């Protein structure tokens, strides 16, 4: 299944956290990374008393179910010392399933497409870089969504090669 994952970090060398996380994801059983967006810097979406974030989006092929993939992503977050101290607060690593094929899922553990992704420049612009023609289930074409989500302070800061 083709899946898109959002990555974010704003603690303990965020650039390195994202780069290391990509390597960690590549080593997961049942996961093959296909493409990686550039890295982007953005102000925090939540409390303003935290550092800026580094974000990226990757596409991958997986044989894992959505919930198996969620468990694997959460284990990688734990490897990076992820602590959940406050809603939308600072973090060493955040890994979100944005899209899982064209599936729509909403249960107690997981919502796909990721809720709010269509309103977040730090998700949409990296996604547009690697999948400009993608459709977001229940929302429409990415190219139709982008104009209603200004890039704002989002800045490309680095490129990654696999």
Beta strands, then each sheet from edge to edge (+ up, - down):
strand 1: 2-9
strand 2: 31-36
strand 3: 39-42
strand 4: 53-62
strand 5: 94-100
strand 6: 105-106
strand 7: 111-112
strand 8: 135-136
strand 9: 140-141
strand 10: 155-158
sheet 1: 2+ 4- 1+ 5-
sheet 2: 2+ 4- 3+ 10-
sheet 3: 6+ 7-
sheet 4: 8+ 9-
end
